[in-house]
Amino acid sequence: MFDRLEDLVIRYEEVMGELQEPDVANDADRFRRLMKEQSDLAPIVESFKEYKQCKQNIEDSLALLEEESDEEMRELAKEELNDSKNRIEELEHELKILLLPKDPNDEKNVIVEIRAGAGGDEAALFAAEIYRMYQHYAESRRWKTEMISLNENGIGGFKECVFMITGQGAFSRLKYESGVHRVQRVPETESGGRIHTSTITVAIMPEAEEVDVELDMNDCKFDVFRASGNGGQCVNTTDSAVRLTHIPTGIVISCQDEKSQLKNKDKALKVLRARLYELELAKQHDAEAEARKSQVGTGDRSEKIRTYNFPQGRVTDHRIKLTLHKLDAILNGDLDEVIDSLIAADQTAKLAKMNE
């Protein structure tokens, strides 16, 4: 590990040197690539520098204890020695995590699909609440949300909702949200006061660039139709809505959120690219199924990942057996504690795999 860290320090210094070269500023692609590498290496280099400083502090403190007879100075040396030893352990763990292979999609924007499952109107109402939860979470991290496609049920619920979240590291934090989300509560329509269980599915897909997916436009069939539902004056007056069918896979995407047919086509293509990219990633994941068996689950959208229990005001993430009694805060977008716990569990599982 330490040989690799020394190599990374050398590479970091090379990158910093290259960034000072006059011709780099005129080469936008090279400049962007170097800046990305610099930002990836900086936290590793900083932690390693601190690690080496702590090692030096330990040596200095031990030398002082051997030479020094003054009791007050010896106590200070002992304190410094203990602090440095504790920090060394923390830094070793930090460096191991920093050296874990990075998910190439972590910095990407995400396309989120939410679909009502079992439970009819109650599931659709819950789907709308989960959409708002992610919207509030995005706002708290200064990410931008943009609706792509929405199918409402007429009473404020969402049968299906597709939207995009744009922001640095969006996929790195939201990728753990894929799966079945379950709600347990008494619906407003329930006169007997019985608790019902409903489900929705969430799919989190990294936004795919054109270079990520080879898309043959001859495989794409576009149909246009008149938009329905809430959408302002243009609804039902122009054929602005778009239905995109990808013939080889049978994937169908409808998009009617924009008044412009061209914009709806662009959004539909974005969703198609993301879905095709997800299919490709799923194939790769299946090929290395053993490596995927981690504590936080597979990310499969058929897997029940979380329960929101309203009578008890609790949220339970079943993958890491985490229960939090702050349902209202979580539904208002306070997701960091859940996501941080999932990231920690994922890192622990990967470290264990490396040490096998």
DAGIUR-V514759 format. One record per residue. N is the residue number from 1. RES is the residue in three letters. PHI is phi in whole degrees, -180 to 180 (NA if undefined). NEAR is the number of other C-alpha atoms within 10 Angstrom. D_CENTER is the distance of its C-alpha to the mean C-alpha in whole Angstrom. Layout:
N;RES;PHI;NEAR;D_CENTER + N;RES;PHI;NEAR;D_CENTER
This chain:
1;MET;NA;9;27 + 2;PHE;-74;9;30 + 3;ASP;-63;7;31 + 4;ARG;-65;10;28 + 5;LEU;-64;16;27 + 6;GLU;-62;13;30 + 7;ASP;-63;10;29 + 8;LEU;-68;17;26 + 9;VAL;-64;18;28 + 10;ILE;-62;12;31 + 11;ARG;-65;16;28 + 12;TYR;-61;21;27 + 13;GLU;-66;14;30 + 14;GLU;-64;12;31 + 15;VAL;-62;17;28 + 16;MET;-61;14;29 + 17;GLY;-67;10;33 + 18;GLU;-62;15;32 + 19;LEU;-65;18;30 + 20;GLN;-84;10;33 + 21;GLU;-68;10;35 + 22;PRO;-59;9;37 + 23;ASP;-74;11;36 + 24;VAL;-65;15;32 + 25;ALA;-61;13;32 + 26;ASN;-90;10;33 + 27;ASP;-113;10;31 + 28;ALA;-59;10;28 + 29;ASP;-65;11;26 + 30;ARG;-67;15;27 + 31;PHE;-61;16;26 + 32;ARG;-65;14;23 + 33;ARG;-64;11;22 + 34;LEU;-67;18;24 + 35;MET;-64;15;22 + 36;LYS;-66;11;19 + 37;GLU;-64;15;21 + 38;GLN;-62;19;22 + 39;SER;-70;11;19 + 40;ASP;-72;14;17 + 41;LEU;-81;19;21 + 42;ALA;-53;14;22 + 43;PRO;-63;14;20 + 44;ILE;-68;20;21 + 45;VAL;-64;22;25 + 46;GLU;-62;12;25 + 47;SER;-65;16;24 + 48;PHE;-68;21;27 + 49;LYS;-62;14;29 + 50;GLU;-65;14;29 + 51;TYR;-59;20;29 + 52;LYS;-65;13;32 + 53;GLN;-66;14;34 + 54;CYS;-64;21;33 + 55;LYS;-60;17;35 + 56;GLN;-66;13;38 + 57;ASN;-61;18;38 + 58;ILE;-64;21;39 + 59;GLU;-61;12;42 + 60;ASP;-64;14;43 + 61;SER;-67;20;43 + 62;LEU;-64;16;45 + 63;ALA;-65;12;47 + 64;LEU;-65;16;48 + 65;LEU;-65;18;49 + 66;GLU;-72;9;51 + 67;GLU;-92;9;53 + 68;GLU;-85;12;53 + 69;SER;-105;10;56 + 70;ASP;-67;9;55 + 71;GLU;-64;10;53 + 72;GLU;-65;10;51 + 73;MET;-67;13;50 + 74;ARG;-64;18;49 + 75;GLU;-64;12;47 + 76;LEU;-63;13;45 + 77;ALA;-66;21;44 + 78;LYS;-63;17;43 + 79;GLU;-63;13;41 + 80;GLU;-62;17;39 + 81;LEU;-62;21;39 + 82;ASN;-63;13;37 + 83;ASP;-60;14;35 + 84;SER;-67;20;34 + 85;LYS;-64;16;34 + 86;ASN;-64;11;31 + 87;ARG;-68;16;29 + 88;ILE;-59;19;30 + 89;GLU;-61;11;28 + 90;GLU;-61;12;25 + 91;LEU;-67;18;25 + 92;GLU;-61;15;25 + 93;HIS;-65;12;22 + 94;GLU;-58;15;20 + 95;LEU;-66;20;22 + 96;LYS;-61;14;21 + 97;ILE;-67;17;17 + 98;LEU;-63;17;17 + 99;LEU;-88;14;19 + 100;LEU;-61;12;17 + 101;PRO;-57;8;16 + 102;LYS;-81;11;13 + 103;ASP;-74;9;10 + 104;PRO;-61;8;12 + 105;ASN;-92;17;9 + 106;ASP;-55;17;7 + 107;GLU;-87;16;9 + 108;LYS;-80;20;9 + 109;ASN;-70;23;9 + 110;VAL;-127;28;8 + 111;ILE;-109;26;11 + 112;VAL;-111;26;11 + 113;GLU;-117;21;14 + 114;ILE;-120;26;15 + 115;ARG;-130;22;19 + 116;ALA;-68;26;21 + 117;GLY;-110;21;23 + 118;ALA;-71;15;26 + 119;GLY;123;16;27 + 120;GLY;58;14;28 + 121;ASP;-61;21;28 + 122;GLU;-64;23;27 + 123;ALA;-66;25;24 + 124;ALA;-65;30;24 + 125;LEU;-64;22;24 + 126;PHE;-68;26;21 + 127;ALA;-59;29;19 + 128;ALA;-66;20;20 + 129;GLU;-67;17;19 + 130;ILE;-69;21;16 + 131;TYR;-58;21;15 + 132;ARG;-66;15;17 + 133;MET;-60;20;15 + 134;TYR;-68;21;11 + 135;GLN;-64;19;14 + 136;HIS;-64;20;15 + 137;TYR;-64;19;12 + 138;ALA;-61;19;11 + 139;GLU;-61;14;15 + 140;SER;-65;13;14 + 141;ARG;-104;12;12 + 142;ARG;61;12;14 + 143;TRP;-93;17;12 + 144;LYS;-106;13;14 + 145;THR;-112;18;14 + 146;GLU;-142;13;17 + 147;MET;-71;17;18 + 148;ILE;-109;24;19 + 149;SER;-154;21;21 + 150;LEU;-141;19;22 + 151;ASN;-123;18;25 + 152;GLU;-93;16;26 + 153;ASN;-106;15;28 + 154;GLY;94;11;31 + 155;ILE;-124;9;30 + 156;GLY;95;14;27 + 157;GLY;-98;21;25 + 158;PHE;-116;25;23 + 159;LYS;-71;23;23 + 160;GLU;-155;20;21 + 161;CYS;-145;22;18 + 162;VAL;-125;22;16 + 163;PHE;-146;20;15 + 164;MET;-116;23;13 + 165;ILE;-117;24;10 + 166;THR;-111;19;11 + 167;GLY;169;17;11 + 168;GLN;-63;15;10 + 169;GLY;75;16;7 + 170;ALA;-59;21;5 + 171;PHE;-68;24;3 + 172;SER;-61;20;3 + 173;ARG;-100;17;3 + 174;LEU;-92;22;3 + 175;LYS;-63;19;4 + 176;TYR;-81;21;6 + 177;GLU;-88;21;8 + 178;SER;-67;23;10 + 179;GLY;142;22;13 + 180;VAL;-91;24;16 + 181;HIS;-106;26;16 + 182;ARG;-114;22;20 + 183;VAL;-118;23;22 + 184;GLN;-123;16;25 + 185;ARG;-166;18;28 + 186;VAL;-90;17;31 + 187;PRO;-66;18;31 + 188;GLU;-62;8;33 + 189;THR;-83;9;35 + 190;GLU;-88;10;36 + 191;SER;-79;8;39 + 192;GLY;-84;8;40 + 193;GLY;74;11;37 + 194;ARG;-82;10;35 + 195;ILE;-80;15;32 + 196;HIS;-108;13;30 + 197;THR;-113;18;27 + 198;SER;-126;24;25 + 199;THR;-134;23;21 + 200;ILE;-135;25;19 + 201;THR;-113;25;16 + 202;VAL;-121;24;13 + 203;ALA;-123;24;11 + 204;ILE;-110;23;8 + 205;MET;-123;27;9 + 206;PRO;-68;26;9 + 207;GLU;-63;26;12 + 208;ALA;-98;22;14 + 209;GLU;-78;13;17 + 210;GLU;-60;10;21 + 211;VAL;-72;7;21 + 212;ASP;-78;13;18 + 213;VAL;-133;15;20 + 214;GLU;-85;11;24 + 215;LEU;-116;15;25 + 216;ASP;-90;8;29 + 217;MET;-64;9;30 + 218;ASN;-68;8;33 + 219;ASP;-85;11;30 + 220;CYS;-108;17;29 + 221;LYS;-115;12;31 + 222;PHE;-106;14;31 + 223;ASP;-121;12;33 + 224;VAL;-113;18;33 + 225;PHE;-153;15;34 + 226;ARG;-83;14;35 + 227;ALA;-66;21;32 + 228;SER;-128;14;32 + 229;GLY;87;14;31 + 230;ASN;-68;10;31 + 231;GLY;-175;13;30 + 232;GLY;89;8;33 + 233;GLN;-66;9;37 + 234;CYS;-76;16;36 + 235;VAL;-62;19;34 + 236;ASN;67;15;37 + 237;THR;-116;10;39 + 238;THR;-134;15;37 + 239;ASP;-83;17;36 + 240;SER;-97;23;32 + 241;ALA;-73;25;30 + 242;VAL;-128;27;29 + 243;ARG;-116;17;28 + 244;LEU;-109;22;27 + 245;THR;-114;19;28 + 246;HIS;-95;20;27 + 247;ILE;-61;12;30 + 248;PRO;-63;8;29 + 249;THR;-103;10;26 + 250;GLY;78;10;27 + 251;ILE;-68;13;24 + 252;VAL;-121;16;25 + 253;ILE;-129;19;23 + 254;SER;-108;24;25 + 255;CYS;-141;27;24 + 256;GLN;-139;30;27 + 257;ASP;-73;24;25 + 258;GLU;-93;21;26 + 259;LYS;-78;18;30 + 260;SER;-94;15;30 + 261;GLN;-61;19;30 + 262;LEU;-63;13;29 + 263;LYS;-66;18;26 + 264;ASN;-65;24;25 + 265;LYS;-63;23;26 + 266;ASP;-60;14;23 + 267;LYS;-66;24;21 + 268;ALA;-62;24;22 + 269;LEU;-67;19;22 + 270;LYS;-60;18;18 + 271;VAL;-65;29;17 + 272;LEU;-62;23;19 + 273;ARG;-59;22;18 + 274;ALA;-63;23;15 + 275;ARG;-69;21;16 + 276;LEU;-66;20;18 + 277;TYR;-64;20;16 + 278;GLU;-64;18;14 + 279;LEU;-62;14;18 + 280;GLU;-65;13;18 + 281;LEU;-64;13;15 + 282;ALA;-62;15;16 + 283;LYS;-62;12;20 + 284;GLN;-63;11;19 + 285;HIS;-63;14;17 + 286;ASP;-65;12;20 + 287;ALA;-68;11;22 + 288;GLU;-121;11;21 + 289;ALA;-54;12;21 + 290;GLU;-62;9;22 + 291;ALA;-66;12;19 + 292;ARG;-83;16;16 + 293;LYS;-74;13;18 + 294;SER;-113;17;16 + 295;GLN;-64;16;16 + 296;VAL;-89;22;13 + 297;GLY;87;18;14 + 298;THR;-93;18;14 + 299;GLY;79;20;11 + 300;ASP;-66;17;14 + 301;ARG;-75;17;15 + 302;SER;-90;14;18 + 303;GLU;-87;16;17 + 304;LYS;-74;20;18 + 305;ILE;-106;24;15 + 306;ARG;-152;22;16 + 307;THR;-122;20;19 + 308;TYR;-109;25;20 + 309;ASN;-102;18;24 + 310;PHE;-73;15;26 + 311;PRO;-58;10;29 + 312;GLN;-98;12;28 + 313;GLY;61;13;25 + 314;ARG;-125;16;23 + 315;VAL;-124;23;19 + 316;THR;-120;19;19 + 317;ASP;-97;19;16 + 318;HIS;-72;15;18 + 319;ARG;-69;17;16 + 320;ILE;-118;17;17 + 321;LYS;53;11;20 + 322;LEU;-103;14;18 + 323;THR;-121;15;20 + 324;LEU;-123;14;20 + 325;HIS;-97;14;23 + 326;LYS;-149;13;21 + 327;LEU;-55;17;21 + 328;ASP;-61;15;22 + 329;ALA;-63;11;20 + 330;ILE;-65;22;16 + 331;LEU;-67;19;17 + 332;ASN;-91;16;18 + 333;GLY;101;19;14 + 334;ASP;-84;18;15 + 335;LEU;-102;18;12 + 336;ASP;-59;13;11 + 337;GLU;-64;11;14 + 338;VAL;-67;18;12 + 339;ILE;-66;17;9 + 340;ASP;-60;12;11 + 341;SER;-66;15;13 + 342;LEU;-67;22;11 + 343;ILE;-63;16;9 + 344;ALA;-61;13;13 + 345;ALA;-65;17;14 + 346;ASP;-64;18;12 + 347;GLN;-64;19;14 + 348;THR;-61;15;17 + 349;ALA;-65;18;17 + 350;LYS;-69;19;17 + 351;LEU;-63;16;20 + 352;ALA;-62;11;22 + 353;LYS;-64;12;22 + 354;MET;-66;10;23 + 355;ASN;-87;7;25 + 356;GLU;-67;5;27
